[in-house]
Amino acid sequence: MKIEKGREKLLALEKEGVYIFHGSPELLEELEPRQPKTYDYNQKQMIDDGKLSVVATPFVEIAIFRAIINKKVEAEKGKCWSRFSSDNGKLEFATTSEVLELAKKVRGYVYVFKKEDFERHNSMEWRSAHKVRPTFIFEVNFEDLPADIKLEAVPENHHF
């Protein structure tokens, strides 16, 4: 399994429009469907979001962010808070200063898949109900993160 490097290569693949991306702290040869989760602000907890699937995004910066900023970064006694969103087509990323500092030591992986092997779930997610093998695997680190990550405190109403 060849591991590639290079944020610019990933951005070039994104521009081709035929690939989608999945970020993970784990090095894997194939990804298996898992239970997608989303944070429910009314229930103040993570909840199941649909059927078992491999989830990927057409936005390579989201995949890089998720590969580096994730639950493996143990801040605030094991709690890692971050968020990303798309507002009018512009991506926005945020985390705490502690998590961002700890992320300087982290490496992760971005898996590149052919879009045709997935179904569009919404504008930010594509899903596959089957095991999938990546076309490319890229190792990423702190330097590959989006440049404009906002530093925010964990919202008071957020429960881990």
Backbone hydrogen bonds, N-H to C=O, Kabsch-Sander energy under -0.5 kcal/mol:
donor,donor_aa,acceptor,acceptor_aa,energy
4,E,2,K,-0.6
4,E,137,I,-3.2
6,G,139,E,-0.5
10,L,6,G,-1.8
11,L,7,R,-2.6
12,A,8,E,-2.1
13,L,9,K,-2.1
14,E,10,L,-2.2
15,K,11,L,-1.9
16,E,12,A,-1.0
17,G,13,L,-0.6
17,G,14,E,-1.4
20,I,113,F,-2.2
21,F,57,T,-3.2
22,H,111,Y,-2.0
24,S,109,Y,-2.5
28,L,26,E,-0.7
31,L,132,V,-2.8
34,R,53,S,-2.0
38,T,47,I,-2.1
40,D,38,T,-0.6
40,D,45,Q,-2.9
41,Y,39,Y,-0.7
44,K,40,D,-1.7
45,Q,40,D,-1.3
47,I,38,T,-2.9
49,D,36,P,-2.8
53,S,34,R,-2.9
54,V,128,S,-2.9
55,V,53,S,-0.6
56,A,126,W,-2.7
57,T,21,F,-3.0
60,V,58,P,-0.7
62,I,59,F,-0.8
63,A,59,F,-1.5
64,I,60,V,-2.4
65,F,61,E,-2.4
66,R,62,I,-2.6
67,A,63,A,-1.8
68,I,64,I,-1.5
69,I,65,F,-3.4
70,N,68,I,-0.9
73,V,70,N,-2.3
74,E,72,K,-1.0
75,A,73,V,-1.2
79,K,75,A,-2.5
80,C,78,G,-0.5
81,W,79,K,-0.5
83,R,94,A,-2.4
85,S,92,E,-2.0
87,D,90,K,-2.6
88,N,86,S,-0.6
90,K,87,D,-1.9
91,L,89,G,-0.5
92,E,85,S,-2.6
94,A,83,R,-2.3
95,T,150,K,-2.0
96,T,81,W,-0.8
100,L,96,T,-2.3
101,E,97,S,-2.2
102,L,98,E,-2.3
103,A,99,V,-1.9
104,K,101,E,-1.2
105,K,102,L,-1.5
106,V,103,A,-1.6
108,G,140,V,-2.6
109,Y,24,S,-3.3
110,V,138,F,-2.8
111,Y,22,H,-3.3
111,Y,109,Y,-0.5
112,V,136,F,-2.7
113,F,20,I,-2.8
113,F,111,Y,-0.5
115,K,18,V,-2.7
117,D,114,K,-1.9
118,F,115,K,-2.1
119,E,127,R,-2.9
121,H,125,E,-2.5
122,N,125,E,-2.1
126,W,56,A,-2.9
127,R,119,E,-3.0
128,S,54,V,-1.8
132,V,31,L,-2.3
135,T,112,V,-3.1
136,F,112,V,-1.3
137,I,2,K,-0.5
138,F,110,V,-2.5
139,E,4,E,-3.0
140,V,108,G,-2.7
142,F,106,V,-0.7
144,D,141,N,-2.1
145,L,142,F,-1.6
149,I,146,P,-0.6
150,K,93,F,-3.0
152,E,95,T,-2.5
152,E,150,K,-0.6
158,H,155,P,-1.9
